[in-house]
């Protein structure tokens, strides 16, 4: 029987390892910009429906049949406007970030791909398209992984070293990543605040967990204002920073260009970036750097 994930309810328990972050940092903080616009399900790409996920139309189900041109425009706002606003906020502060990049989306915006290359952001593969991998057959998923690698290698100039599915993986995803080879890590896990190793068909795979909690997806749910989001992120940061005096952890913050890229929401992100920068002992870094650090400092042990 092919390898499939098993559940672990114990993890590191009350003895988490010291990550030994560079400079003795209390916290490793990674900002992730999800670049999905142009790869979402659409009439253009044969799905016969318009994706509305994580837009102002989320959950409204405005259209029964036919193209939803309003939702299409909301996605286009992300790549046309939101992307550049987010990049500006990070560029002005000299801060790095990670791009969870859907390969087809970046193919369709060479200006954005060029800016990502210029800024040195690491691109973690977010799939060939922004689709649910657990709805794909094993053969379809294997093909999506291969197409995504080839595409991102061409548009970004570097083979992707990390992987993260839309929402969640299939039971086959991690095995297929190991089968393909070349991935230093994947982020298809939400169950910890530190990286961890998992043995997959006899091969160690590094997992760098992600977060849907510290994520602007809240704007498509219960959250309304940038002050609420800033306060939410600040509380998470403050607790982790205080705990980090004894047990350093990592924090992931998820950004979507078509959500937090709007002015009223970007204001909250701007406040949070400035708040973080007012603290010493915070390693704001790329996800690839976290993975490489962990592999050096905490290599897999039998």
C-alpha positions in Angstrom: 0.0 0.0 0.0 1.3 3.5 -0.9 2.5 5.8 1.9 -0.1 8.0 3.3 0.0 10.6 6.2 -0.5 9.5 9.7 -1.7 11.6 12.6 0.5 12.8 15.5 -1.2 14.4 18.5 2.0 14.6 20.6 4.6 16.4 18.6 7.4 18.2 20.6 5.2 18.3 23.7 6.6 20.4 26.5 10.2 20.0 25.2 10.4 21.9 21.9 13.9 22.0 20.4 15.8 25.3 20.5 15.8 26.4 16.8 19.0 28.4 17.4 17.7 31.1 15.0 20.5 33.4 13.7 21.7 36.0 16.1 19.9 34.3 18.9 16.5 35.7 17.7 13.5 35.1 19.8 11.2 34.6 16.8 11.5 33.8 13.1 8.9 35.7 11.2 7.9 34.8 7.7 5.5 36.9 5.5 3.9 35.0 2.6 2.3 36.7 -0.3 0.0 34.2 -2.1 0.1 34.9 -5.8 -2.9 33.1 -7.2 -4.6 35.6 -9.5 -4.8 34.2 -13.0 -4.6 30.5 -12.1 -8.0 30.3 -10.2 -10.9 28.2 -11.6 -12.5 30.1 -14.5 -14.4 29.9 -17.7 -11.1 30.9 -19.4 -9.5 27.7 -18.2 -12.4 25.3 -18.7 -14.0 25.0 -15.2 -17.4 26.5 -16.3 -17.7 28.5 -13.2 -16.0 31.6 -11.8 -13.9 31.4 -8.6 -15.0 33.8 -5.8 -12.7 32.5 -3.0 -11.1 35.2 -0.8 -12.8 38.1 -2.6 -15.5 40.6 -1.7 -17.9 38.2 -3.3 -16.8 35.3 -1.1 -19.9 33.3 0.1 -22.4 35.6 -1.7 -23.0 33.2 -4.6 -24.1 36.0 -6.9 -24.0 34.1 -10.2 -25.8 30.9 -11.0 -24.7 30.4 -14.6 -22.3 32.3 -16.8 -19.2 34.3 -16.1 -19.0 36.4 -13.0 -17.3 39.4 -14.4 -17.3 41.2 -11.0 -15.4 38.4 -9.3 -13.0 38.2 -12.3 -12.2 41.9 -11.7 -11.6 41.3 -8.0 -9.0 38.8 -8.9 -7.4 41.1 -11.5 -7.2 43.8 -8.8 -4.9 41.6 -6.9 -2.3 41.2 -9.7 -2.8 44.7 -11.2 -2.8 46.8 -8.0 -2.5 44.8 -4.8 0.7 43.1 -5.7 2.5 46.4 -6.2 1.2 47.9 -3.0 2.4 45.0 -0.9 5.8 44.9 -2.6 6.2 48.6 -2.0 5.5 48.2 1.7 8.2 45.6 2.0 10.6 47.3 -0.3 10.4 50.6 1.6 11.4 48.8 4.8 14.0 46.5 3.3 12.1 43.4 4.4 12.1 40.0 2.7 9.1 37.8 2.0 8.1 34.5 0.4 5.8 34.2 -2.5 3.5 31.2 -2.6 3.3 31.3 -6.4 0.8 29.5 -8.7 2.8 28.8 -11.8 0.2 29.7 -14.4 -0.6 32.9 -12.6 3.0 34.1 -12.7 3.3 33.1 -16.4 0.4 35.5 -17.1 2.1 38.5 -15.4 5.8 38.8 -16.5 6.1 42.2 -14.9 5.3 40.7 -11.5 7.6 37.7 -12.1 10.4 40.1 -13.0 9.8 42.1 -9.8 9.9 39.0 -7.7 13.3 38.1 -9.3 14.6 41.6 -8.7 13.6 41.6 -5.1 15.1 38.1 -4.4 11.8 36.8 -2.9 11.8 33.0 -2.6 9.0 31.3 -4.5 7.4 28.3 -2.9 5.4 26.4 -5.5 1.6 26.9 -4.8 0.7 24.5 -7.6 0.3 24.7 -11.3 -3.1 26.4 -10.6 -5.1 27.5 -7.6 -7.1 24.3 -7.4 -7.9 21.8 -4.7 -5.3 19.0 -5.0 -7.5 16.6 -3.0 -9.9 16.7 -5.9 -7.3 15.5 -8.4 -6.5 11.9 -9.3 -3.0 10.8 -8.4 -2.0 11.0 -12.1 -3.4 14.4 -12.5 -1.7 15.6 -9.3 1.7 14.2 -10.5 1.3 16.1 -13.8 0.3 19.3 -12.0 3.5 19.1 -9.9 5.7 18.6 -12.9 4.1 21.4 -14.9 4.4 23.8 -12.0 8.1 23.0 -11.5 8.9 23.5 -15.2 6.8 26.7 -15.4 8.3 28.4 -12.3 11.8 27.4 -13.3 11.2 29.3 -16.5 9.5 32.4 -15.2 11.5 32.9 -12.0 14.8 31.4 -13.1 15.1 29.1 -10.2 13.6 25.7 -9.5 11.1 26.0 -6.6 12.5 24.5 -3.4 9.2 24.5 -1.4 5.6 23.4 -1.9 2.2 24.4 -0.5 -1.2 23.3 -1.8 -4.4 25.4 -1.9 -5.9 24.9 1.6 -4.8 21.3 2.1 -3.0 18.5 0.3 -4.3 15.2 -0.9 -3.3 12.0 0.8 -0.9 11.5 -2.1 0.8 15.0 -2.2 3.7 14.6 0.1 4.6 11.2 -1.4 4.5 12.6 -4.9 6.7 15.5 -3.8 9.3 13.0 -2.5 8.9 10.9 -5.6 9.6 13.9 -7.8 12.5 15.0 -5.7 14.2 18.4 -5.4 12.0 19.9 -2.7 13.8 21.0 0.4 10.5 21.3 2.3 6.7 21.5 2.1 4.3 23.6 4.1 1.2 21.5 3.9 0.7 21.3 7.6 -0.8 23.6 10.3 -0.1 21.6 13.4 3.0 23.2 14.9 5.0 26.4 15.4 8.4 24.8 14.5 9.6 22.8 11.5 9.6 19.0 11.8 10.7 16.0 9.9 8.6 13.2 8.6 9.8 9.9 7.0 8.1 9.3 3.6 8.7 6.0 2.0 12.1 5.8 3.7 13.1 9.4 2.8 13.1 12.3 5.3 10.9 15.2 4.3 11.1 18.6 6.1 7.8 20.3 6.9 7.8 24.0 7.6 4.2 24.6 9.0 2.0 27.4 7.7 -0.9 29.2 9.3 -4.4 30.0 8.3 -4.8 31.8 11.6 -2.4 34.7 11.2 -3.8 35.2 7.7 -5.8 37.9 5.9 -8.3 35.3 4.9 -10.0 36.5 8.1 -11.3 39.4 6.0 -13.4 36.9 4.1 -14.9 35.8 7.4 -15.5 37.6 10.6 -12.9 40.4 10.4 -13.9 43.8 9.1 -11.2 46.5 9.7 -7.5 46.8 9.5 -7.3 47.8 13.2 -8.9 44.4 14.1 -6.3 42.6 11.9 -3.4 44.6 13.3 -4.5 43.8 16.8 -4.9 40.1 16.1 -1.4 39.9 14.6 0.1 42.0 17.3 -1.4 39.7 20.0 0.1 36.7 18.3 3.4 38.4 17.9 3.6 39.6 21.5 2.9 36.2 22.9 5.4 34.4 20.7 8.0 37.1 21.4 7.5 36.8 25.1 7.7 33.0 25.0 10.7 33.3 22.8 12.9 34.4 25.7 12.9 30.7 26.7 11.4 28.8 23.7 11.8 30.5 20.4 9.3 29.7 17.7 8.3 30.8 14.2 5.3 32.8 13.0 3.8 32.8 9.5 1.7 35.7 8.2 -0.4 34.9 5.1 -1.2 37.7 2.6 -3.5 37.8 -0.4 -3.1 40.6 -3.0 -6.8 40.8 -3.7 -7.6 41.1 0.1 -4.9 43.0 2.1 -3.8 44.7 -1.1 -6.7 47.1 -0.8 -5.7 50.5 0.9 -7.9 50.2 4.0 -6.5 46.7 4.8 -2.9 47.4 3.7 -2.9 50.1 6.4 -3.1 47.4 9.1 -0.2 45.5 7.5 1.8 48.7 7.4 1.3 49.2 11.1 2.2 45.7 11.9 5.4 45.8 9.8 6.5 49.0 11.7 5.6 47.4 15.0 7.7 44.3 14.3 10.6 46.5 13.3 10.5 48.3 16.6 11.6 45.0 18.3 15.1 43.5 18.6 15.6 39.8 18.3 13.2 39.1 15.5 14.4 37.3 12.4 12.2 38.5 9.5 13.2 36.0 6.8 12.2 34.0 3.8 10.7 30.5 4.2 13.5 29.0 2.2 16.0 30.5 4.8 14.1 28.9 7.6 14.1 25.5 5.8 17.9 25.7 5.1 18.6 26.8 8.6 16.7 23.9 10.1 18.3 21.4 7.8 21.7 22.6 9.0 20.9 23.0 12.7 18.5 20.1 13.2 19.2 17.5 10.5 17.0 14.4 10.3 18.0 11.8 12.8 17.0 8.1 12.7 
